[in-house]
Amino acid sequence: MRTEVLNNVSYNYVTKKQTDLTVSLVYITPEIAQHYLTYNTKNRKHSERSIRFLVQQMEKGLFIENGESIVFDKNMHLTDGQHRLMAIIKSGKSYHIPVVKGVEIKSMATYDTGKNRSSADVLSINGYKQSTKLSALIKTIYKYVDKGSKTAKTSTTNRIETLTNQQVLEYCNKNHNWLVNINNNINSIYNKSSFKVLTTTNLSLIAYMLGGKNPSDNVYTFIKHLCGLSKTEGTATSYLYNKLINAKIKREPLNFYWILGMSIKAWNYYIDGNPSVKFFKFNIDQKLPKINK
């Protein structure tokens, strides 16, 4: 008979099933990681991109001992943890990591089949409302402003251009107030627009790039032009809006980096008196234009 105490409540139960699994907490040094990798004979091909990402996290002190284990099967083949072990070797760091031995040989097929916890989930768990929109905005700011990405889509599979869940939480902890203010102002404009030519995340990023953490009323008025709520025919803002809405109607996806470049150019015209402009362009091979204040 064994007694387990959980939240001051005792649970008595009989262990009826024996197991060959063993679990131990190991301080894995680069030398131990190298030893463990000698058993890495039946694993998937490793990803250099994943290793570089983990090495960066370790070197920046962002890799957390979260209880995720290194796993060996009954034949002592390494089945889970090769990327972490390789990153430990390359970074020269050491961590306390649980090591599980003796799992069923066929268990590898069950890894990564559940739903991973997203950064939005983490924000919600920590009490933040609008967690999905906050998470998307934080990641998009990091990608296009901090990392200077030129990719066509806001979503990314490039781990170098994204943040870990913990980094998203830390960013939100430090910047929550202005993130929510931008998000709320953009939502108000977005909900009033008849044609949703850009997402709230797209619009929030543009507002942040043009006006920083506290965009002026002028920035939000410009956003209204992009959404068709305000319109002055024959200007740069109307030219861009027509481009966006035509693509929407024809279901032709636009390169988001192009949208950013065109939005900055339209803004520069707009604050210069919104003069008559019949045509302007932006080449996606270029850097984003300088933003006039």
LOVEX-230055 format. One record per residue (C-alpha): residue in one letter; residue number from 1; x, y, z. Coordinates in steps of 0.5 Angstrom, whole numbers. Example, Ala and Ser with C-alpha at 12.3 -4.5 7.8 and 13.67 -1.06 7.14 Angstrom:
<pts>
<pt><residuo>A</residuo><num>1</num><u>25</u><v>-9</v><w>16</w></pt>
<pt><residuo>S</residuo><num>2</num><u>27</u><v>-2</v><w>14</w></pt>
</pts>
This chain:
<pts>
<pt><residuo>M</residuo><num>1</num><u>0</u><v>0</v><w>0</w></pt>
<pt><residuo>R</residuo><num>2</num><u>3</u><v>7</v><w>-2</w></pt>
<pt><residuo>T</residuo><num>3</num><u>0</u><v>14</v><w>0</w></pt>
<pt><residuo>E</residuo><num>4</num><u>1</u><v>20</v><w>-4</w></pt>
<pt><residuo>V</residuo><num>5</num><u>-1</u><v>27</v><w>-1</w></pt>
<pt><residuo>L</residuo><num>6</num><u>-4</u><v>32</v><w>-6</w></pt>
<pt><residuo>N</residuo><num>7</num><u>-6</u><v>39</v><w>-4</w></pt>
<pt><residuo>N</residuo><num>8</num><u>-6</u><v>36</v><w>3</w></pt>
<pt><residuo>V</residuo><num>9</num><u>-11</u><v>30</v><w>1</w></pt>
<pt><residuo>S</residuo><num>10</num><u>-8</u><v>23</v><w>2</w></pt>
<pt><residuo>Y</residuo><num>11</num><u>-10</u><v>18</v><w>-3</w></pt>
<pt><residuo>N</residuo><num>12</num><u>-9</u><v>11</v><w>-2</w></pt>
<pt><residuo>Y</residuo><num>13</num><u>-8</u><v>6</v><w>-7</w></pt>
<pt><residuo>V</residuo><num>14</num><u>-5</u><v>-1</v><w>-9</w></pt>
<pt><residuo>T</residuo><num>15</num><u>1</u><v>-1</v><w>-14</w></pt>
<pt><residuo>K</residuo><num>16</num><u>-2</u><v>-7</v><w>-19</w></pt>
<pt><residuo>K</residuo><num>17</num><u>3</u><v>-6</v><w>-25</w></pt>
<pt><residuo>Q</residuo><num>18</num><u>10</u><v>-7</v><w>-25</w></pt>
<pt><residuo>T</residuo><num>19</num><u>14</u><v>-3</v><w>-30</w></pt>
<pt><residuo>D</residuo><num>20</num><u>21</u><v>-3</v><w>-33</w></pt>
<pt><residuo>L</residuo><num>21</num><u>21</u><v>4</v><w>-34</w></pt>
<pt><residuo>T</residuo><num>22</num><u>27</u><v>8</v><w>-30</w></pt>
<pt><residuo>V</residuo><num>23</num><u>27</u><v>16</v><w>-29</w></pt>
<pt><residuo>S</residuo><num>24</num><u>33</u><v>20</v><w>-26</w></pt>
<pt><residuo>L</residuo><num>25</num><u>35</u><v>27</v><w>-26</w></pt>
<pt><residuo>V</residuo><num>26</num><u>42</u><v>28</v><w>-29</w></pt>
<pt><residuo>Y</residuo><num>27</num><u>46</u><v>34</v><w>-29</w></pt>
<pt><residuo>I</residuo><num>28</num><u>48</u><v>33</v><w>-37</w></pt>
<pt><residuo>T</residuo><num>29</num><u>54</u><v>36</v><w>-39</w></pt>
<pt><residuo>P</residuo><num>30</num><u>57</u><v>37</v><w>-46</w></pt>
<pt><residuo>E</residuo><num>31</num><u>61</u><v>30</v><w>-44</w></pt>
<pt><residuo>I</residuo><num>32</num><u>55</u><v>26</v><w>-42</w></pt>
<pt><residuo>A</residuo><num>33</num><u>51</u><v>29</v><w>-48</w></pt>
<pt><residuo>Q</residuo><num>34</num><u>56</u><v>26</v><w>-52</w></pt>
<pt><residuo>H</residuo><num>35</num><u>56</u><v>20</v><w>-49</w></pt>
<pt><residuo>Y</residuo><num>36</num><u>48</u><v>19</v><w>-50</w></pt>
<pt><residuo>L</residuo><num>37</num><u>49</u><v>21</v><w>-57</w></pt>
<pt><residuo>T</residuo><num>38</num><u>53</u><v>15</v><w>-58</w></pt>
<pt><residuo>Y</residuo><num>39</num><u>46</u><v>11</v><w>-57</w></pt>
<pt><residuo>N</residuo><num>40</num><u>43</u><v>16</v><w>-62</w></pt>
<pt><residuo>T</residuo><num>41</num><u>42</u><v>10</v><w>-68</w></pt>
<pt><residuo>K</residuo><num>42</num><u>35</u><v>10</v><w>-70</w></pt>
<pt><residuo>N</residuo><num>43</num><u>32</u><v>17</v><w>-69</w></pt>
<pt><residuo>R</residuo><num>44</num><u>30</u><v>22</v><w>-74</w></pt>
<pt><residuo>K</residuo><num>45</num><u>35</u><v>26</v><w>-78</w></pt>
<pt><residuo>H</residuo><num>46</num><u>37</u><v>32</v><w>-74</w></pt>
<pt><residuo>S</residuo><num>47</num><u>35</u><v>39</v><w>-76</w></pt>
<pt><residuo>E</residuo><num>48</num><u>41</u><v>44</v><w>-76</w></pt>
<pt><residuo>R</residuo><num>49</num><u>36</u><v>50</v><w>-75</w></pt>
<pt><residuo>S</residuo><num>50</num><u>33</u><v>47</v><w>-69</w></pt>
<pt><residuo>I</residuo><num>51</num><u>40</u><v>46</v><w>-66</w></pt>
<pt><residuo>R</residuo><num>52</num><u>42</u><v>53</v><w>-68</w></pt>
<pt><residuo>F</residuo><num>53</num><u>36</u><v>56</v><w>-65</w></pt>
<pt><residuo>L</residuo><num>54</num><u>37</u><v>52</v><w>-58</w></pt>
<pt><residuo>V</residuo><num>55</num><u>44</u><v>54</v><w>-58</w></pt>
<pt><residuo>Q</residuo><num>56</num><u>42</u><v>61</v><w>-58</w></pt>
<pt><residuo>Q</residuo><num>57</num><u>37</u><v>60</v><w>-53</w></pt>
<pt><residuo>M</residuo><num>58</num><u>42</u><v>57</v><w>-48</w></pt>
<pt><residuo>E</residuo><num>59</num><u>48</u><v>62</v><w>-50</w></pt>
<pt><residuo>K</residuo><num>60</num><u>43</u><v>68</v><w>-48</w></pt>
<pt><residuo>G</residuo><num>61</num><u>40</u><v>64</v><w>-42</w></pt>
<pt><residuo>L</residuo><num>62</num><u>33</u><v>63</v><w>-44</w></pt>
<pt><residuo>F</residuo><num>63</num><u>33</u><v>55</v><w>-44</w></pt>
<pt><residuo>I</residuo><num>64</num><u>29</u><v>53</v><w>-38</w></pt>
<pt><residuo>E</residuo><num>65</num><u>30</u><v>46</v><w>-34</w></pt>
<pt><residuo>N</residuo><num>66</num><u>22</u><v>45</v><w>-36</w></pt>
<pt><residuo>G</residuo><num>67</num><u>22</u><v>38</v><w>-34</w></pt>
<pt><residuo>E</residuo><num>68</num><u>22</u><v>35</v><w>-41</w></pt>
<pt><residuo>S</residuo><num>69</num><u>26</u><v>29</v><w>-41</w></pt>
<pt><residuo>I</residuo><num>70</num><u>31</u><v>25</v><w>-45</w></pt>
<pt><residuo>V</residuo><num>71</num><u>28</u><v>18</v><w>-47</w></pt>
<pt><residuo>F</residuo><num>72</num><u>32</u><v>11</v><w>-49</w></pt>
<pt><residuo>D</residuo><num>73</num><u>28</u><v>5</v><w>-51</w></pt>
<pt><residuo>K</residuo><num>74</num><u>29</u><v>-2</v><w>-48</w></pt>
<pt><residuo>N</residuo><num>75</num><u>34</u><v>-3</v><w>-53</w></pt>
<pt><residuo>M</residuo><num>76</num><u>38</u><v>3</v><w>-50</w></pt>
<pt><residuo>H</residuo><num>77</num><u>37</u><v>7</v><w>-57</w></pt>
<pt><residuo>L</residuo><num>78</num><u>36</u><v>14</v><w>-56</w></pt>
<pt><residuo>T</residuo><num>79</num><u>29</u><v>16</v><w>-58</w></pt>
<pt><residuo>D</residuo><num>80</num><u>28</u><v>23</v><w>-56</w></pt>
<pt><residuo>G</residuo><num>81</num><u>32</u><v>29</v><w>-54</w></pt>
<pt><residuo>Q</residuo><num>82</num><u>38</u><v>29</v><w>-59</w></pt>
<pt><residuo>H</residuo><num>83</num><u>37</u><v>36</v><w>-61</w></pt>
<pt><residuo>R</residuo><num>84</num><u>38</u><v>38</v><w>-54</w></pt>
<pt><residuo>L</residuo><num>85</num><u>44</u><v>34</v><w>-53</w></pt>
<pt><residuo>M</residuo><num>86</num><u>47</u><v>37</v><w>-59</w></pt>
<pt><residuo>A</residuo><num>87</num><u>46</u><v>44</v><w>-57</w></pt>
<pt><residuo>I</residuo><num>88</num><u>49</u><v>42</v><w>-50</w></pt>
<pt><residuo>I</residuo><num>89</num><u>55</u><v>40</v><w>-53</w></pt>
<pt><residuo>K</residuo><num>90</num><u>55</u><v>46</v><w>-58</w></pt>
<pt><residuo>S</residuo><num>91</num><u>54</u><v>51</v><w>-53</w></pt>
<pt><residuo>G</residuo><num>92</num><u>58</u><v>48</v><w>-47</w></pt>
<pt><residuo>K</residuo><num>93</num><u>52</u><v>49</v><w>-42</w></pt>
<pt><residuo>S</residuo><num>94</num><u>50</u><v>44</v><w>-37</w></pt>
<pt><residuo>Y</residuo><num>95</num><u>43</u><v>43</v><w>-35</w></pt>
<pt><residuo>H</residuo><num>96</num><u>39</u><v>38</v><w>-30</w></pt>
<pt><residuo>I</residuo><num>97</num><u>34</u><v>34</v><w>-34</w></pt>
<pt><residuo>P</residuo><num>98</num><u>30</u><v>28</v><w>-33</w></pt>
<pt><residuo>V</residuo><num>99</num><u>33</u><v>22</v><w>-36</w></pt>
<pt><residuo>V</residuo><num>100</num><u>28</u><v>16</v><w>-38</w></pt>
<pt><residuo>K</residuo><num>101</num><u>30</u><v>9</v><w>-40</w></pt>
<pt><residuo>G</residuo><num>102</num><u>26</u><v>3</v><w>-42</w></pt>
<pt><residuo>V</residuo><num>103</num><u>20</u><v>5</v><w>-46</w></pt>
<pt><residuo>E</residuo><num>104</num><u>17</u><v>1</v><w>-51</w></pt>
<pt><residuo>I</residuo><num>105</num><u>21</u><v>1</v><w>-58</w></pt>
<pt><residuo>K</residuo><num>106</num><u>15</u><v>3</v><w>-62</w></pt>
<pt><residuo>S</residuo><num>107</num><u>14</u><v>9</v><w>-57</w></pt>
<pt><residuo>M</residuo><num>108</num><u>17</u><v>14</v><w>-62</w></pt>
<pt><residuo>A</residuo><num>109</num><u>11</u><v>14</v><w>-66</w></pt>
<pt><residuo>T</residuo><num>110</num><u>7</u><v>17</v><w>-61</w></pt>
<pt><residuo>Y</residuo><num>111</num><u>12</u><v>23</v><w>-60</w></pt>
<pt><residuo>D</residuo><num>112</num><u>9</u><v>30</v><w>-62</w></pt>
<pt><residuo>T</residuo><num>113</num><u>2</u><v>28</v><w>-63</w></pt>
<pt><residuo>G</residuo><num>114</num><u>-1</u><v>32</v><w>-58</w></pt>
<pt><residuo>K</residuo><num>115</num><u>-3</u><v>39</v><w>-59</w></pt>
<pt><residuo>N</residuo><num>116</num><u>3</u><v>43</v><w>-57</w></pt>
<pt><residuo>R</residuo><num>117</num><u>2</u><v>49</v><w>-52</w></pt>
<pt><residuo>S</residuo><num>118</num><u>2</u><v>55</v><w>-56</w></pt>
<pt><residuo>S</residuo><num>119</num><u>5</u><v>62</v><w>-53</w></pt>
<pt><residuo>A</residuo><num>120</num><u>-3</u><v>65</v><w>-53</w></pt>
<pt><residuo>D</residuo><num>121</num><u>-4</u><v>59</v><w>-48</w></pt>
<pt><residuo>V</residuo><num>122</num><u>1</u><v>61</v><w>-44</w></pt>
<pt><residuo>L</residuo><num>123</num><u>-1</u><v>68</v><w>-44</w></pt>
<pt><residuo>S</residuo><num>124</num><u>-8</u><v>66</v><w>-42</w></pt>
<pt><residuo>I</residuo><num>125</num><u>-6</u><v>61</v><w>-37</w></pt>
<pt><residuo>N</residuo><num>126</num><u>-2</u><v>67</v><w>-34</w></pt>
<pt><residuo>G</residuo><num>127</num><u>-9</u><v>71</v><w>-34</w></pt>
<pt><residuo>Y</residuo><num>128</num><u>-8</u><v>76</v><w>-40</w></pt>
<pt><residuo>K</residuo><num>129</num><u>-14</u><v>77</v><w>-44</w></pt>
<pt><residuo>Q</residuo><num>130</num><u>-14</u><v>77</v><w>-52</w></pt>
<pt><residuo>S</residuo><num>131</num><u>-8</u><v>73</v><w>-51</w></pt>
<pt><residuo>T</residuo><num>132</num><u>-9</u><v>70</v><w>-58</w></pt>
<pt><residuo>K</residuo><num>133</num><u>-8</u><v>77</v><w>-61</w></pt>
<pt><residuo>L</residuo><num>134</num><u>-3</u><v>79</v><w>-56</w></pt>
<pt><residuo>S</residuo><num>135</num><u>1</u><v>73</v><w>-58</w></pt>
<pt><residuo>A</residuo><num>136</num><u>1</u><v>75</v><w>-65</w></pt>
<pt><residuo>L</residuo><num>137</num><u>2</u><v>82</v><w>-65</w></pt>
<pt><residuo>I</residuo><num>138</num><u>9</u><v>81</v><w>-60</w></pt>
<pt><residuo>K</residuo><num>139</num><u>11</u><v>75</v><w>-65</w></pt>
<pt><residuo>T</residuo><num>140</num><u>10</u><v>80</v><w>-71</w></pt>
<pt><residuo>I</residuo><num>141</num><u>13</u><v>86</v><w>-68</w></pt>
<pt><residuo>Y</residuo><num>142</num><u>19</u><v>81</v><w>-66</w></pt>
<pt><residuo>K</residuo><num>143</num><u>20</u><v>78</v><w>-73</w></pt>
<pt><residuo>Y</residuo><num>144</num><u>19</u><v>85</v><w>-78</w></pt>
<pt><residuo>V</residuo><num>145</num><u>22</u><v>90</v><w>-73</w></pt>
<pt><residuo>D</residuo><num>146</num><u>27</u><v>87</v><w>-69</w></pt>
<pt><residuo>K</residuo><num>147</num><u>29</u><v>81</v><w>-74</w></pt>
<pt><residuo>G</residuo><num>148</num><u>28</u><v>86</v><w>-80</w></pt>
<pt><residuo>S</residuo><num>149</num><u>25</u><v>80</v><w>-84</w></pt>
<pt><residuo>K</residuo><num>150</num><u>23</u><v>80</v><w>-91</w></pt>
<pt><residuo>T</residuo><num>151</num><u>19</u><v>74</v><w>-91</w></pt>
<pt><residuo>A</residuo><num>152</num><u>12</u><v>75</v><w>-95</w></pt>
<pt><residuo>K</residuo><num>153</num><u>8</u><v>72</v><w>-89</w></pt>
<pt><residuo>T</residuo><num>154</num><u>7</u><v>74</v><w>-82</w></pt>
<pt><residuo>S</residuo><num>155</num><u>7</u><v>66</v><w>-80</w></pt>
<pt><residuo>T</residuo><num>156</num><u>14</u><v>63</v><w>-80</w></pt>
<pt><residuo>T</residuo><num>157</num><u>17</u><v>56</v><w>-79</w></pt>
<pt><residuo>N</residuo><num>158</num><u>24</u><v>60</v><w>-78</w></pt>
<pt><residuo>R</residuo><num>159</num><u>25</u><v>59</v><w>-71</w></pt>
<pt><residuo>I</residuo><num>160</num><u>30</u><v>64</v><w>-71</w></pt>
<pt><residuo>E</residuo><num>161</num><u>25</u><v>69</v><w>-73</w></pt>
<pt><residuo>T</residuo><num>162</num><u>20</u><v>67</v><w>-67</w></pt>
<pt><residuo>L</residuo><num>163</num><u>20</u><v>67</v><w>-60</w></pt>
<pt><residuo>T</residuo><num>164</num><u>19</u><v>62</v><w>-55</w></pt>
<pt><residuo>N</residuo><num>165</num><u>13</u><v>62</v><w>-51</w></pt>
<pt><residuo>Q</residuo><num>166</num><u>17</u><v>64</v><w>-45</w></pt>
<pt><residuo>Q</residuo><num>167</num><u>20</u><v>70</v><w>-49</w></pt>
<pt><residuo>V</residuo><num>168</num><u>13</u><v>72</v><w>-51</w></pt>
<pt><residuo>L</residuo><num>169</num><u>10</u><v>72</v><w>-44</w></pt>
<pt><residuo>E</residuo><num>170</num><u>16</u><v>76</v><w>-41</w></pt>
<pt><residuo>Y</residuo><num>171</num><u>15</u><v>81</v><w>-47</w></pt>
<pt><residuo>C</residuo><num>172</num><u>8</u><v>82</v><w>-45</w></pt>
<pt><residuo>N</residuo><num>173</num><u>9</u><v>82</v><w>-38</w></pt>
<pt><residuo>K</residuo><num>174</num><u>14</u><v>88</v><w>-39</w></pt>
<pt><residuo>N</residuo><num>175</num><u>9</u><v>92</v><w>-45</w></pt>
<pt><residuo>H</residuo><num>176</num><u>2</u><v>90</v><w>-43</w></pt>
<pt><residuo>N</residuo><num>177</num><u>-1</u><v>96</v><w>-43</w></pt>
<pt><residuo>W</residuo><num>178</num><u>1</u><v>99</v><w>-49</w></pt>
<pt><residuo>L</residuo><num>179</num><u>0</u><v>93</v><w>-53</w></pt>
<pt><residuo>V</residuo><num>180</num><u>-7</u><v>93</v><w>-51</w></pt>
<pt><residuo>N</residuo><num>181</num><u>-8</u><v>100</v><w>-52</w></pt>
<pt><residuo>I</residuo><num>182</num><u>-6</u><v>99</v><w>-60</w></pt>
<pt><residuo>N</residuo><num>183</num><u>-10</u><v>93</v><w>-60</w></pt>
<pt><residuo>N</residuo><num>184</num><u>-16</u><v>96</v><w>-58</w></pt>
<pt><residuo>N</residuo><num>185</num><u>-16</u><v>102</v><w>-62</w></pt>
<pt><residuo>I</residuo><num>186</num><u>-14</u><v>98</v><w>-68</w></pt>
<pt><residuo>N</residuo><num>187</num><u>-20</u><v>93</v><w>-66</w></pt>
<pt><residuo>S</residuo><num>188</num><u>-25</u><v>99</v><w>-66</w></pt>
<pt><residuo>I</residuo><num>189</num><u>-23</u><v>101</v><w>-73</w></pt>
<pt><residuo>Y</residuo><num>190</num><u>-23</u><v>94</v><w>-76</w></pt>
<pt><residuo>N</residuo><num>191</num><u>-30</u><v>92</v><w>-73</w></pt>
<pt><residuo>K</residuo><num>192</num><u>-33</u><v>99</v><w>-77</w></pt>
<pt><residuo>S</residuo><num>193</num><u>-29</u><v>97</v><w>-84</w></pt>
<pt><residuo>S</residuo><num>194</num><u>-34</u><v>94</v><w>-89</w></pt>
<pt><residuo>F</residuo><num>195</num><u>-28</u><v>90</v><w>-92</w></pt>
<pt><residuo>K</residuo><num>196</num><u>-23</u><v>87</v><w>-88</w></pt>
<pt><residuo>V</residuo><num>197</num><u>-17</u><v>88</v><w>-93</w></pt>
<pt><residuo>L</residuo><num>198</num><u>-12</u><v>87</v><w>-87</w></pt>
<pt><residuo>T</residuo><num>199</num><u>-12</u><v>83</v><w>-81</w></pt>
<pt><residuo>T</residuo><num>200</num><u>-12</u><v>86</v><w>-74</w></pt>
<pt><residuo>T</residuo><num>201</num><u>-5</u><v>84</v><w>-73</w></pt>
<pt><residuo>N</residuo><num>202</num><u>-3</u><v>87</v><w>-79</w></pt>
<pt><residuo>L</residuo><num>203</num><u>-6</u><v>94</v><w>-78</w></pt>
<pt><residuo>S</residuo><num>204</num><u>-3</u><v>94</v><w>-71</w></pt>
<pt><residuo>L</residuo><num>205</num><u>4</u><v>92</v><w>-73</w></pt>
<pt><residuo>I</residuo><num>206</num><u>3</u><v>98</v><w>-78</w></pt>
<pt><residuo>A</residuo><num>207</num><u>1</u><v>103</v><w>-73</w></pt>
<pt><residuo>Y</residuo><num>208</num><u>7</u><v>101</v><w>-68</w></pt>
<pt><residuo>M</residuo><num>209</num><u>12</u><v>102</v><w>-74</w></pt>
<pt><residuo>L</residuo><num>210</num><u>9</u><v>109</v><w>-75</w></pt>
<pt><residuo>G</residuo><num>211</num><u>8</u><v>111</v><w>-68</w></pt>
<pt><residuo>G</residuo><num>212</num><u>12</u><v>107</v><w>-64</w></pt>
<pt><residuo>K</residuo><num>213</num><u>9</u><v>105</v><w>-57</w></pt>
<pt><residuo>N</residuo><num>214</num><u>4</u><v>110</v><w>-57</w></pt>
<pt><residuo>P</residuo><num>215</num><u>1</u><v>112</v><w>-64</w></pt>
<pt><residuo>S</residuo><num>216</num><u>-2</u><v>119</v><w>-65</w></pt>
<pt><residuo>D</residuo><num>217</num><u>-9</u><v>120</v><w>-67</w></pt>
<pt><residuo>N</residuo><num>218</num><u>-6</u><v>122</v><w>-74</w></pt>
<pt><residuo>V</residuo><num>219</num><u>-3</u><v>115</v><w>-74</w></pt>
<pt><residuo>Y</residuo><num>220</num><u>-10</u><v>112</v><w>-73</w></pt>
<pt><residuo>T</residuo><num>221</num><u>-13</u><v>116</v><w>-78</w></pt>
<pt><residuo>F</residuo><num>222</num><u>-8</u><v>114</v><w>-83</w></pt>
<pt><residuo>I</residuo><num>223</num><u>-10</u><v>107</v><w>-81</w></pt>
<pt><residuo>K</residuo><num>224</num><u>-18</u><v>109</v><w>-82</w></pt>
<pt><residuo>H</residuo><num>225</num><u>-15</u><v>110</v><w>-90</w></pt>
<pt><residuo>L</residuo><num>226</num><u>-12</u><v>103</v><w>-90</w></pt>
<pt><residuo>C</residuo><num>227</num><u>-19</u><v>100</v><w>-88</w></pt>
<pt><residuo>G</residuo><num>228</num><u>-23</u><v>105</v><w>-93</w></pt>
<pt><residuo>L</residuo><num>229</num><u>-27</u><v>108</v><w>-87</w></pt>
<pt><residuo>S</residuo><num>230</num><u>-23</u><v>115</v><w>-89</w></pt>
<pt><residuo>K</residuo><num>231</num><u>-22</u><v>116</v><w>-96</w></pt>
<pt><residuo>T</residuo><num>232</num><u>-19</u><v>122</v><w>-101</w></pt>
<pt><residuo>E</residuo><num>233</num><u>-19</u><v>120</v><w>-108</w></pt>
<pt><residuo>G</residuo><num>234</num><u>-13</u><v>120</v><w>-112</w></pt>
<pt><residuo>T</residuo><num>235</num><u>-8</u><v>120</v><w>-106</w></pt>
<pt><residuo>A</residuo><num>236</num><u>-3</u><v>115</v><w>-104</w></pt>
<pt><residuo>T</residuo><num>237</num><u>-8</u><v>112</v><w>-99</w></pt>
<pt><residuo>S</residuo><num>238</num><u>-13</u><v>111</v><w>-103</w></pt>
<pt><residuo>Y</residuo><num>239</num><u>-9</u><v>108</v><w>-109</w></pt>
<pt><residuo>L</residuo><num>240</num><u>-6</u><v>103</v><w>-103</w></pt>
<pt><residuo>Y</residuo><num>241</num><u>-13</u><v>101</v><w>-101</w></pt>
<pt><residuo>N</residuo><num>242</num><u>-15</u><v>100</v><w>-108</w></pt>
<pt><residuo>K</residuo><num>243</num><u>-10</u><v>95</v><w>-109</w></pt>
<pt><residuo>L</residuo><num>244</num><u>-11</u><v>92</v><w>-102</w></pt>
<pt><residuo>I</residuo><num>245</num><u>-19</u><v>91</v><w>-104</w></pt>
<pt><residuo>N</residuo><num>246</num><u>-18</u><v>89</v><w>-111</w></pt>
<pt><residuo>A</residuo><num>247</num><u>-13</u><v>83</v><w>-109</w></pt>
<pt><residuo>K</residuo><num>248</num><u>-18</u><v>81</v><w>-103</w></pt>
<pt><residuo>I</residuo><num>249</num><u>-24</u><v>81</v><w>-108</w></pt>
<pt><residuo>K</residuo><num>250</num><u>-20</u><v>77</v><w>-113</w></pt>
<pt><residuo>R</residuo><num>251</num><u>-17</u><v>72</v><w>-107</w></pt>
<pt><residuo>E</residuo><num>252</num><u>-10</u><v>74</v><w>-109</w></pt>
<pt><residuo>P</residuo><num>253</num><u>-5</u><v>74</v><w>-103</w></pt>
<pt><residuo>L</residuo><num>254</num><u>-1</u><v>80</v><w>-103</w></pt>
<pt><residuo>N</residuo><num>255</num><u>7</u><v>79</v><w>-100</w></pt>
<pt><residuo>F</residuo><num>256</num><u>6</u><v>82</v><w>-93</w></pt>
<pt><residuo>Y</residuo><num>257</num><u>13</u><v>85</v><w>-94</w></pt>
<pt><residuo>W</residuo><num>258</num><u>11</u><v>89</v><w>-100</w></pt>
<pt><residuo>I</residuo><num>259</num><u>5</u><v>91</v><w>-96</w></pt>
<pt><residuo>L</residuo><num>260</num><u>9</u><v>94</v><w>-90</w></pt>
<pt><residuo>G</residuo><num>261</num><u>13</u><v>98</v><w>-95</w></pt>
<pt><residuo>M</residuo><num>262</num><u>7</u><v>101</v><w>-99</w></pt>
<pt><residuo>S</residuo><num>263</num><u>4</u><v>103</v><w>-92</w></pt>
<pt><residuo>I</residuo><num>264</num><u>10</u><v>107</v><w>-90</w></pt>
<pt><residuo>K</residuo><num>265</num><u>11</u><v>110</v><w>-97</w></pt>
<pt><residuo>A</residuo><num>266</num><u>3</u><v>112</v><w>-97</w></pt>
<pt><residuo>W</residuo><num>267</num><u>4</u><v>114</v><w>-90</w></pt>
<pt><residuo>N</residuo><num>268</num><u>10</u><v>119</v><w>-92</w></pt>
<pt><residuo>Y</residuo><num>269</num><u>6</u><v>122</v><w>-97</w></pt>
<pt><residuo>Y</residuo><num>270</num><u>0</u><v>122</v><w>-92</w></pt>
<pt><residuo>I</residuo><num>271</num><u>4</u><v>127</v><w>-87</w></pt>
<pt><residuo>D</residuo><num>272</num><u>7</u><v>131</v><w>-92</w></pt>
<pt><residuo>G</residuo><num>273</num><u>0</u><v>134</v><w>-94</w></pt>
<pt><residuo>N</residuo><num>274</num><u>-3</u><v>127</v><w>-97</w></pt>
<pt><residuo>P</residuo><num>275</num><u>-2</u><v>130</v><w>-104</w></pt>
<pt><residuo>S</residuo><num>276</num><u>-5</u><v>128</v><w>-111</w></pt>
<pt><residuo>V</residuo><num>277</num><u>-1</u><v>121</v><w>-112</w></pt>
<pt><residuo>K</residuo><num>278</num><u>-3</u><v>117</v><w>-118</w></pt>
<pt><residuo>F</residuo><num>279</num><u>2</u><v>111</v><w>-118</w></pt>
<pt><residuo>F</residuo><num>280</num><u>8</u><v>109</v><w>-113</w></pt>
<pt><residuo>K</residuo><num>281</num><u>11</u><v>103</v><w>-112</w></pt>
<pt><residuo>F</residuo><num>282</num><u>16</u><v>99</v><w>-107</w></pt>
<pt><residuo>N</residuo><num>283</num><u>20</u><v>93</v><w>-109</w></pt>
<pt><residuo>I</residuo><num>284</num><u>21</u><v>87</v><w>-104</w></pt>
<pt><residuo>D</residuo><num>285</num><u>28</u><v>87</v><w>-105</w></pt>
<pt><residuo>Q</residuo><num>286</num><u>29</u><v>93</v><w>-102</w></pt>
<pt><residuo>K</residuo><num>287</num><u>30</u><v>95</v><w>-95</w></pt>
<pt><residuo>L</residuo><num>288</num><u>23</u><v>98</v><w>-92</w></pt>
<pt><residuo>P</residuo><num>289</num><u>23</u><v>106</v><w>-93</w></pt>
<pt><residuo>K</residuo><num>290</num><u>25</u><v>111</v><w>-88</w></pt>
<pt><residuo>I</residuo><num>291</num><u>19</u><v>113</v><w>-84</w></pt>
<pt><residuo>N</residuo><num>292</num><u>18</u><v>120</v><w>-84</w></pt>
<pt><residuo>K</residuo><num>293</num><u>15</u><v>123</v><w>-77</w></pt>
</pts>
